[in-house]
Amino acid sequence: MFSSRRSMREFARTVLNTSPAARASVRGDAAHSGIHGVVELYPAMGGTLVVAELYGLPSSSPSGVFGFHIHEGEACRGDAEDPFSAAGGHFNPAGKPHPDHAGDMPPLFSSGGYAYLSFFTGRFTPAEVVGRTVIVHSGPDDFTTQPSGNSGKKIACGEIRRG
């Protein structure tokens, strides 16, 4: 992937000087209306650099850790029981078990309701997830339970659009 420290620096410089290829404005459901933020997706090294910044995460998660996934659905809508049911399940075009879905991402760690996360993944490119959704769950992903890690209800959602 990176052949030297120099290529890593060049990679970071290039990404930081470009606009994201895709982005999602994230908002909470009615019970978590204070959640808001942005997830940006940059093409990088045949994969994606994901940069997420969220505010207003609830203190109801004792650990302050929240499941964070790309879901296969196209819209952030639903009903009173599941406000984001249209988001569907995890983005998993290869049909792999959890946590090897293409849409399985590292968790968000909240500090006083704020979370920032930046990571590289080779599991998808921004173009492959445009039209999908990004979901924040009410609890941490256990990285074991099938099919989706037992991370609780969907409490925030964003529709991924071209940047």
C-alpha positions in Angstrom: 0.0 0.0 0.0 2.4 2.7 1.2 6.0 2.0 0.0 7.6 4.7 2.1 7.0 7.5 4.6 7.3 9.9 1.8 4.4 8.4 -0.1 2.3 8.5 3.1 3.0 12.2 3.5 2.2 12.8 -0.2 -1.0 10.9 0.2 -2.1 13.0 3.2 -1.2 16.3 1.5 -3.1 15.4 -1.7 -6.2 14.4 0.2 -6.2 17.4 2.5 -6.0 19.7 -0.6 -9.0 18.2 -2.4 -12.8 18.3 -2.0 -14.5 15.1 -0.9 -15.9 12.9 -3.7 -19.0 12.1 -1.5 -20.5 13.4 1.7 -23.4 12.8 4.0 -25.0 15.3 6.3 -26.0 13.3 9.4 -29.0 14.1 11.6 -30.5 12.4 14.5 -34.0 10.9 14.8 -36.8 12.7 16.8 -35.5 11.3 20.1 -31.9 12.3 19.3 -32.5 15.6 17.5 -29.3 17.1 18.8 -27.2 14.8 16.7 -25.7 16.5 13.6 -22.5 16.3 11.6 -20.8 15.4 8.4 -19.2 12.3 6.9 -16.8 13.0 4.0 -15.4 10.4 1.6 -12.2 10.9 -0.3 -10.8 8.5 -3.0 -7.5 7.3 -1.8 -5.1 4.5 -2.9 -7.8 2.5 -4.5 -10.1 2.8 -1.5 -11.5 5.6 0.6 -10.4 8.0 3.3 -13.5 8.4 5.6 -13.6 11.5 7.8 -16.5 11.9 10.2 -17.3 14.7 12.7 -20.4 14.4 14.8 -21.9 16.5 17.5 -24.7 16.0 20.0 -24.2 12.2 20.6 -26.2 11.1 23.6 -24.7 10.3 27.0 -27.1 7.3 27.1 -24.4 5.0 25.9 -22.4 4.1 29.1 -19.2 3.6 27.1 -19.6 6.6 24.8 -19.1 4.2 21.9 -21.4 4.1 19.0 -21.7 1.6 16.1 -21.0 3.3 12.7 -21.8 1.7 9.4 -22.7 2.3 5.8 -26.1 0.8 5.1 -27.4 -0.4 1.7 -30.6 1.7 1.6 -30.9 5.1 -0.2 -33.0 7.1 2.3 -33.1 8.3 5.9 -36.8 7.7 6.5 -39.0 5.2 8.3 -41.6 5.1 11.0 -42.0 5.7 14.7 -40.6 2.3 15.6 -37.6 2.6 13.2 -37.1 6.2 12.0 -34.5 5.0 9.5 -35.9 1.7 8.3 -35.4 2.7 4.7 -31.6 2.6 5.3 -31.9 -1.2 5.3 -29.0 -3.5 6.4 -25.3 -3.1 6.3 -23.8 -2.5 2.8 -22.5 -6.0 2.0 -22.2 -6.6 -1.8 -19.9 -9.6 -1.3 -22.3 -11.3 1.1 -19.7 -11.7 3.9 -20.4 -12.3 7.6 -20.2 -9.4 10.1 -17.7 -7.7 10.7 -16.4 -8.2 7.1 -19.2 -6.3 5.4 -17.9 -3.6 3.1 -20.0 -1.1 5.2 -18.6 -2.2 8.6 -16.5 0.7 9.9 -14.7 1.5 13.2 -16.9 2.8 16.0 -17.3 6.4 17.0 -15.9 7.3 20.4 -17.8 10.2 21.9 -16.2 12.8 24.3 -18.9 15.0 25.7 -21.2 14.3 22.7 -18.4 15.0 20.1 -16.8 12.4 17.9 -14.2 12.7 15.2 -13.0 9.7 13.2 -10.6 9.5 10.2 -9.6 6.2 8.7 -8.7 4.5 5.4 -10.6 1.5 4.1 -10.0 -0.6 1.0 -13.5 -2.1 1.2 -15.2 0.5 -1.0 -14.6 3.6 -3.0 -16.7 6.7 -2.7 -18.4 6.0 -6.0 -19.6 2.6 -4.8 -21.4 4.1 -1.8 -23.0 7.2 -3.3 -26.7 6.7 -3.0 -26.3 4.6 0.2 -26.7 5.8 3.8 -24.4 6.1 6.8 -25.9 5.2 10.2 -25.0 5.9 13.8 -26.3 3.2 16.2 -27.2 3.7 19.9 -24.5 1.4 21.2 -21.1 -0.2 20.4 -20.7 -2.8 17.8 -19.6 -6.1 19.3 -18.0 -7.2 16.1 -19.4 -10.7 16.6 -23.2 -10.9 16.6 -24.7 -11.8 13.2 -25.8 -10.2 11.0 -24.9 -6.7 12.3 -23.0 -6.6 15.5 -25.8 -6.0 18.0 -25.1 -2.2 18.1 -28.6 -1.1 18.9 -31.1 1.1 17.3 -30.4 3.5 14.4 -30.3 7.0 16.1 -28.8 9.1 13.3 -28.6 8.9 9.5 -27.1 10.6 6.5 -27.7 10.1 2.8 -24.4 9.8 0.9 -24.3 12.2 -2.1 -21.6 13.2 -4.5 -19.3 15.8 -2.9 
